[in-house]
């Protein structure tokens, strides 16, 4: 089973940074993750969902490190 955030965490975090006009800190990123709507899906369904979305989301268990890496590629 895999935890999938709806909407994708990467979208929520980008929107929040745009809204506040600055980078989020680790605590803010983790707070957003902790309050996100999420569902548990079988791995195969989560993979299909990510493929249909067209981009991967951040792993909720490793959200800060993946967010920092994502932003480095922005």
C-alpha positions, -999 to 999 in steps of 0.1 A, spaced: 0 0 0 11 35 -7 0 68 8 -11 93 -19 -19 129 -12 -48 145 -30 -39 171 -44 -3 162 -49 20 176 -22 43 191 -48 14 213 -61 3 223 -26 38 233 -16 44 253 -48 11 271 -43 19 279 -7 53 294 -16 37 315 -43 10 327 -19 34 337 8 62 349 -15 90 330 1 105 296 5 89 273 30 110 261 59 111 224 70 85 228 97 60 245 73 66 217 47 60 190 73 30 208 87 14 210 53 22 173 48 7 164 81 -26 183 73 -29 171 37 -57 149 25 -43 115 18 -55 81 8 -40 46 9 -39 28 -24 -24 -4 -36 10 2 -51 -1 -6 -86 -30 19 -85 -7 46 -71 17 40 -99 -10 43 -126 -24 74 -109 11 91 -109 16 81 -146 -18 96 -155 -10 127 -135 22 131 -156 46 139 -128 57 122 -96 47 135 -62 68 138 -31 71 108 -8 53 119 24 78 100 45 107 119 30 89 152 21 116 177 32 145 161 14 124 155 -18 111 191 -17 146 205 -14 157 183 -43 127 192 -64 133 229 -59 170 225 -68 157 213 -103 131 241 -106 
